[in-house]
Amino acid sequence: MTETLTWVFAVLFVLVVVAWYLTYTAARLDRLHVRLTGTVAALDAQLVRRAEASVELANSGLLDGATALILAGAAAQSLETPDEDGEIREAVESDLTEALSLALTSEVVDDLRQSGPLGVDHLERLSSACTRVQLARRFHNDAVTDVRRVRRKLVVRLFHLAGHTPMPGTVEFNDEVPPGLEP
């Protein structure tokens, strides 16, 4: 009789430990997904901020007409592209980075700095926005890496702890700060 009770308690103990581990893992995965959602929102906000700063610079009258038109077009495209189109959005953001690099050569940046406080303000705002985009993209990609690492575990796949949530992907686009804007 005592041997049977010992086995029953041992099995119950193992079941409780397994249930605790599954609950812990599911809660951890949920926290990682919540963090991932936050990084997506932060990255989107910083991309919008960079595009708006680019539009303001293009519309300020401080750049020549062709450069302003190229920059405004790339920034407008960035603002109009929906978040759901991942590859398209990445291409558009890379295009904006390229337009910024072409428009803001070291000579243009020097001219803007010498043009007065308005030029300096636009450059500082754009520099800050570009740096924040880099940071937001890195934080997002780190969150994606963490989620993918946990979701690759056998226990998560075996017990479907992620549910039907699609596997997240990293965001890859050119986010270099133009040479003249680097802090």
Stockholm file with secondary structure:
# STOCKHOLM 1.0

chainA/1-183         MTETLTWVFAVLFVLVVVAWYLTYTAARLDRLHVRLTGTVAALDAQLVRRAEASVELANSGLLDGATALILAGAAAQSLETPDEDGEIREAVESDLTEALSLALTSEVVDDLRQSGPLGVDHLERLSSACTRVQLARRFHNDAVTDVRRVRRKLVVRLFHLAGHTPMPGTVEFNDEVPPGLEP
#=GR chainA/1-183 SS CHHHHHHHHHHHHHHHHHHHHHHHHHHHHHHHHHHHHHHHHHHHHHHHHHHHHHHHHHHTTCSCHHHHHHHHHHHHHHHHSCTTCHHHHHHHHHHHHHHHHHHCCHHHHHHHHHTCHHHHHHHHHHHHHHHHHHHHHHHHHHHHHHHHHHHTSHHHHHTTTTTTCCCCCCCCCCCCCCGGGCC
#=GC SS_cons         CHHHHHHHHHHHHHHHHHHHHHHHHHHHHHHHHHHHHHHHHHHHHHHHHHHHHHHHHHHTTCSCHHHHHHHHHHHHHHHHSCTTCHHHHHHHHHHHHHHHHHHCCHHHHHHHHHTCHHHHHHHHHHHHHHHHHHHHHHHHHHHHHHHHHHHTSHHHHHTTTTTTCCCCCCCCCCCCCCGGGCC
//
